[in-house]
Amino acid sequence: MKKLLRILDRIEDAMSVGAVLLLVAITVAVCVEVFMRYVLNDPLVWVVEMSEYALLYICFLGAAWALREGNHVRVDIFLNAFSTRWRQRFGVVTSLLGLIVASILMIWGALAVWEKYVTGAYNPTVVEFPTWIVLLCIPLGSLVLVLRFLRTMIEYAIGDRTDDINYAAGSE
């Protein structure tokens, strides 16, 4: 079981590295685009569209890693009003809700990718990129997020996860 958990961690790490690389790439591309447009008067027509796609990928590639690292939104003032036991229960409930939402995203995304692949749909834009490739990050990222929420929920339920609870209590 520990080996599977380490594999999940490595997948999350790899996806987060991919997200960072995409962020660096679009940052460089936008800077080059600005230079090309305003200095050389020869804009790169693909930069805006590819940046939009990259932002979608960044979101879904980095979501599970952000959850694992606790880099997500949390209402500390609310959590501080409760005991550790209640914060642990809230962790189980919020992880379950996250699991449900991520599962819905995963299923919807898989169906959307399949439909776009079968129909051969593409975005009628400058790049004319196949739509299924644009949407592929949704089911893949959501699958890893589902696994992360499941793991987090179990950790809260058995008492192994205390980092969020300790953070909320101000003991970090």
Secondary structure, DSSP 8 states (H G I E B T S, - for coil): -HHHHHHHHHHHHHHHHHHHHHHHHHHHHHHHHHHHHHTSS---TTHHHHHHHHHHHHHHHHHHHHHHHT-S---HHHHTTS-HHHHHHHHHHHHHHHHHHHHHHHHHHHHHHHHHHHHT-B--SSS--BHHHHHTHHHHHHHHHHHHHHHHHHHHHHT---HHHHHHHT--
